[in-house]
Amino acid sequence: MSDQKINAFAYSDADKSAIQRVISQRRDMRHFTSDPVDKKILNNIFMAAHHAPSVGLMQPWRFMRITDGALRQQIAQLVEEERQHTAQQLGERKSQFLKLKVEGIKECAELVVAALPDGREQHVFGRRTLPEMDLASLSCAIQNMWLVARSEGIGMGWVSLFDPDKLTELLRMPEGSKPIAVLCIGHVPEFYQQPMLVQENWAEARPLEEFLYENHWPEEL
Ligand SMILES: Cc1cc2nc3c(=O)[nH]c(=O)nc-3n(C[C@H](O)[C@H](O)[C@H](O)COP(=O)(O)O)c2cc1C
């Protein structure tokens, strides 16, 4: 007999496996088809973001849907500039990096910029010693979007290759605000089986055991 106690708050086995599946099958996507995303699905994705936890219930997320084609091209240009700067700093890995697809800005059906708002200094609860908890909260929101998008069969890619000052200016954002992510959202030809950086032999994912410590940080890793 199982010694596991019945927990009335737990989800059903089917629901639990669906949650595990969406977590493990979520991928950062950079290949998209041009099919439009249903408005209801897009709304579900934004609602998922809005249900995220946030430090002191600060809700420090702002989402700018980019519907102007010319603006999309300008954002693509900013990302391309940063891709080249990044490549310059990668030394002998430069040419391998330049072969990677690091965004799908021009192809994806929906382009969204996720940003932190201005006035964040007023929020002290949970941020006095760790001001970056605003970014942590926005990141939780973005992860929720990623998971709900995957459950809807929609791909999402997080692009952080851009100069935030230039993007702030381009999007006429107020002083003190900060763009954090360019999100490519849309239908995909297929979901990658593994992180694309693993498939492309750029990086290897390490197992959980290497990241679980007890009591103190280990002296030898
Ligand atoms: C904060 C953050 C920023 C990222 N920025 C980029 C990016 O600029 N370009 C890109 O191709 N992928 C970007 N990624 C995606 C990661 O490369 C990807 O999450 C990682 O390789 C693991 O793959 P997976 O998300 O499919 O599991 C970013 C991911 C995170 C969490």
The ligand as an SDF file (V2000), in Angstrom:
LIG
                    3D

 31 33  0  0  0  0  0  0  0  0999 V2000
   16.0680   35.7510  -20.0670 C   0  0  0  0  0  0  0  0  0  0  0  0
   16.1970   35.0020  -21.3640 C   0  0  0  0  0  0  0  0  0  0  0  0
   16.6960   35.6590  -22.4840 C   0  0  0  0  0  0  0  0  0  0  0  0
   16.8270   34.9680  -23.6920 C   0  0  0  0  0  0  0  0  0  0  0  0
   17.3000   35.6230  -24.8100 N   0  0  0  0  0  0  0  0  0  0  0  0
   17.4060   34.9500  -25.9900 C   0  0  0  0  0  0  0  0  0  0  0  0
   17.8110   35.6070  -27.1910 C   0  0  0  0  0  0  0  0  0  0  0  0
   18.0960   36.8000  -27.2390 O   0  0  0  0  0  0  0  0  0  0  0  0
   17.8780   34.8850  -28.3180 N   0  0  0  0  0  0  0  0  0  0  0  0
   17.5840   33.5670  -28.3420 C   0  0  0  0  0  0  0  0  0  0  0  0
   17.6750   32.9260  -29.4100 O   0  0  0  0  0  0  0  0  0  0  0  0
   17.1610   32.9070  -27.2330 N   0  0  0  0  0  0  0  0  0  0  0  0
   17.0560   33.5750  -26.0740 C   0  0  0  0  0  0  0  0  0  0  0  0
   16.6060   32.9170  -24.9510 N   0  0  0  0  0  0  0  0  0  0  0  0
   16.2300   31.4930  -25.0370 C   0  0  0  0  0  0  0  0  0  0  0  0
   17.2730   30.5610  -24.4640 C   0  0  0  0  0  0  0  0  0  0  0  0
   18.3600   30.4120  -25.3490 O   0  0  0  0  0  0  0  0  0  0  0  0
   16.5970   29.2100  -24.1960 C   0  0  0  0  0  0  0  0  0  0  0  0
   15.6270   29.3970  -23.2080 O   0  0  0  0  0  0  0  0  0  0  0  0
   17.5870   28.1310  -23.7580 C   0  0  0  0  0  0  0  0  0  0  0  0
   18.4860   27.8440  -24.7730 O   0  0  0  0  0  0  0  0  0  0  0  0
   16.8530   26.8430  -23.3590 C   0  0  0  0  0  0  0  0  0  0  0  0
   15.9950   26.4140  -24.3940 O   0  0  0  0  0  0  0  0  0  0  0  0
   14.4540   26.1720  -24.1400 P   0  0  0  0  0  0  0  0  0  0  0  0
   13.8710   27.4820  -23.6800 O   0  0  0  0  0  0  0  0  0  0  0  0
   13.8920   25.7120  -25.4550 O   0  0  0  0  0  0  0  0  0  0  0  0
   14.3350   25.1330  -23.0580 O   0  0  0  0  0  0  0  0  0  0  0  0
   16.4600   33.6010  -23.7570 C   0  0  0  0  0  0  0  0  0  0  0  0
   15.9250   32.9600  -22.6320 C   0  0  0  0  0  0  0  0  0  0  0  0
   15.7820   33.6580  -21.4380 C   0  0  0  0  0  0  0  0  0  0  0  0
   15.1970   32.9550  -20.2410 C   0  0  0  0  0  0  0  0  0  0  0  0
  1  2  1  0
  2  3  1  0
  2 30  2  0
  3  4  2  0
  4  5  1  0
  4 28  1  0
  5  6  2  0
  6  7  1  0
  6 13  1  0
  7  8  2  0
  7  9  1  0
  9 10  1  0
 10 11  2  0
 10 12  1  0
 12 13  2  0
 13 14  1  0
 14 15  1  0
 14 28  1  0
 15 16  1  0
 16 17  1  0
 16 18  1  0
 18 19  1  0
 18 20  1  0
 20 21  1  0
 20 22  1  0
 22 23  1  0
 23 24  1  0
 24 25  2  0
 24 26  1  0
 24 27  1  0
 28 29  2  0
 29 30  1  0
 30 31  1  0
M  END
$$$$
